[in-house]
Amino acid sequence: MKYVLQILLVVFFGLLGYGFYLNHEIPKSGDKWIGFGVLLVAFIIMPLFIASRYKKSKMSEFLKSQTKKTENQ
């Protein structure tokens, strides 16, 4: 999973760089590539990153401790 995220991050920076390069050469031509890069980060890279980081954590214990704190306040 770690290597997949790294490859996708490199693809994101590639799309971003290519989009800015096209915008520099021909105005408004690279916006599509920049948008694809942002969508890649928002809908693919971020959920994969969150899932990989919290894969081994015990979310039930965390949620129980959070509900106890809100009930006591």
NORCORCOR-V907420 format. One record per backbone hydrogen bond with DSSP energy under -0.5 kcal/mol. CO is the residue of the C=O (numbers start at 0). NH is the residue of the N-H. If there is no record, write none. Layout:
# NORCORCOR-V907420
co=(CO/CO)
nh=(NH/NH)
This chain:
# NORCORCOR-V907420
co=(0/1/2/3/4/5/6/7/8/9/10/11/12/13/14/15/16/17/18/19/20/21/25/29/30/31/32/33/34/35/36/37/38/39/39/40/43/44/45/46/47/48/49/56/57/58/59/60/61/62/63/64/65/66/67/68)
nh=(4/5/6/7/8/9/10/11/12/13/14/15/16/17/18/19/20/21/22/23/24/25/28/33/34/35/36/37/38/39/40/41/42/43/44/45/47/48/49/50/51/52/53/58/61/62/63/64/65/66/67/68/69/70/71/72)
